[in-house]
Amino acid sequence: MNEIQKITSLHLDILKEIGNIGAAHAATALSSLLARKIDMQVPKVEMVSFEEMMELAGGAETVVVGIFLRIEGDSEGSMFFILPIEQADRFIQSLINDDQFSFSDGKLTELGVSAMQELGNILSGSYLSALSDFTGMKLYPTVPGLSVDMFGAIISTGLIEISEVSDQVIVINTSIFEEGFDNRNEVHGHFFLLPDPDSFTSIFKALGVS
Amino acid sequence: MIQSRTGQVIKVGIAQLDIVKMPDTIRTSGLGSCVGVVLYDETKNIAGLVHIMLPDSSLARTETINEAKFANTGIKALIDKLKLAGSQPSRLKAKIAGGAQMFKFTSDKDSMRIGPRNVEAVKNELRKNNIPIIAEDTGGNSGRTIEFNPDTCLLNIRTVNQGVSEI
């Protein structure tokens, strides 16, 4: 019997709240950085197969901009900030005042890449410090890594720890939207938090739920 | 993409395996640190593909395991499946791709350098079973989508940054 199977609906609500608090802080940080209105969806906490995980951001082959970091400390896990290419282009163009910048062709510039890395730093930092404040846990994020590649190749990096224990993964998924674009239903970015299997106990314990 | 006029593309997901016969082709998408192992029998135009996540089933912390997830059990299971479909294990050859390191940063965690470990485990297991590796495209830091055609015995590899190649 592994821990993942023992999770109840109360636990899922707690994980949802964690996603809510973390992503709200990150969305606020993003919003003030860009001086644009950023909305977020109510987080989804799902237990999905690895195959289903691939579908959460458009399929294994979809090319995305991905920021990844490991969380170490009282609770361990993987965190991803995933943006569709066009959205990452828009954010970075606005941040560095260069409307030619793009992740999709040879127009990558050093400035643009480090702006994206810094954006990843700021957003994951605000997500995790909110989480740390809320739970009282000490969380130490690694320096985020950046990759522009297929979603499957990026997200599977975060599935390795989990795959030793299970064929399913609990994912705390929060989608963000940029206001002012025609298609309001289009997701403009995802935060995925994937706690390691052994970390659920420490998260629940920190919040007084066993 | 390589695709015969009448053939279908059989898709293999992460930690899964399957086999195909000509004129079908077999494909797996978004390999990062995972390794795609193709075993094929040229005389029968039959091939199998396993999408491996971890080097060894001893890493599993569960009672029941998904064989296709691990290099050691996945390759064995694929050989058995090809045998059942009429191919001789002694005629099998291998082509492999994947095992990249998608993110470069320092961490003590072994799981961060899982790509090279997966490649090594796959090679060990193939050697144990006397299956020669005819071609490989492993390592690096790019994701790969691969498709094998048992008719031509060619493996098509697509990456985001380095385009398409055939081995």
Boltz contact constraints between the chains, C-beta under 6 A:
constraints:
  - contact:
      token1: [A, 50]
      token2: [B, 14]
      max_distance: 6.0
  - contact:
      token1: [A, 50]
      token2: [B, 15]
      max_distance: 6.0
  - contact:
      token1: [A, 51]
      token2: [B, 13]
      max_distance: 6.0
  - contact:
      token1: [A, 60]
      token2: [B, 29]
      max_distance: 6.0
  - contact:
      token1: [A, 60]
      token2: [B, 30]
      max_distance: 6.0
  - contact:
      token1: [A, 61]
      token2: [B, 29]
      max_distance: 6.0
  - contact:
      token1: [A, 61]
      token2: [B, 30]
      max_distance: 6.0
  - contact:
      token1: [A, 61]
      token2: [B, 145]
      max_distance: 6.0
  - contact:
      token1: [A, 63]
      token2: [B, 160]
      max_distance: 6.0
  - contact:
      token1: [A, 68]
      token2: [B, 103]
      max_distance: 6.0
  - contact:
      token1: [A, 70]
      token2: [B, 107]
      max_distance: 6.0
  - contact:
      token1: [A, 142]
      token2: [B, 105]
      max_distance: 6.0
  - contact:
      token1: [A, 142]
      token2: [B, 107]
      max_distance: 6.0
  - contact:
      token1: [A, 143]
      token2: [B, 105]
      max_distance: 6.0
  - contact:
      token1: [A, 145]
      token2: [B, 103]
      max_distance: 6.0
  - contact:
      token1: [A, 145]
      token2: [B, 105]
      max_distance: 6.0
  - contact:
      token1: [A, 147]
      token2: [B, 102]
      max_distance: 6.0
  - contact:
      token1: [A, 147]
      token2: [B, 103]
      max_distance: 6.0
  - contact:
      token1: [A, 149]
      token2: [B, 143]
      max_distance: 6.0
  - contact:
      token1: [A, 149]
      token2: [B, 160]
      max_distance: 6.0
  - contact:
      token1: [A, 150]
      token2: [B, 30]
      max_distance: 6.0
  - contact:
      token1: [A, 150]
      token2: [B, 143]
      max_distance: 6.0
  - contact:
      token1: [A, 152]
      token2: [B, 29]
      max_distance: 6.0
  - contact:
      token1: [A, 152]
      token2: [B, 30]
      max_distance: 6.0
  - contact:
      token1: [A, 153]
      token2: [B, 30]
      max_distance: 6.0
  - contact:
      token1: [A, 153]
      token2: [B, 32]
      max_distance: 6.0
  - contact:
      token1: [A, 153]
      token2: [B, 102]
      max_distance: 6.0
  - contact:
      token1: [A, 153]
      token2: [B, 143]
      max_distance: 6.0
  - contact:
      token1: [A, 154]
      token2: [B, 102]
      max_distance: 6.0
  - contact:
      token1: [A, 156]
      token2: [B, 32]
      max_distance: 6.0
  - contact:
      token1: [A, 156]
      token2: [B, 34]
      max_distance: 6.0
  - contact:
      token1: [A, 157]
      token2: [B, 32]
      max_distance: 6.0
  - contact:
      token1: [A, 157]
      token2: [B, 102]
      max_distance: 6.0
  - contact:
      token1: [A, 160]
      token2: [B, 111]
      max_distance: 6.0
  - contact:
      token1: [A, 160]
      token2: [B, 114]
      max_distance: 6.0
  - contact:
      token1: [A, 161]
      token2: [B, 111]
      max_distance: 6.0
  - contact:
      token1: [A, 163]
      token2: [B, 53]
      max_distance: 6.0
  - contact:
      token1: [A, 163]
      token2: [B, 54]
      max_distance: 6.0
  - contact:
      token1: [A, 164]
      token2: [B, 59]
      max_distance: 6.0
  - contact:
      token1: [A, 164]
      token2: [B, 61]
      max_distance: 6.0
  - contact:
      token1: [A, 165]
      token2: [B, 61]
      max_distance: 6.0
  - contact:
      token1: [A, 167]
      token2: [B, 66]
      max_distance: 6.0
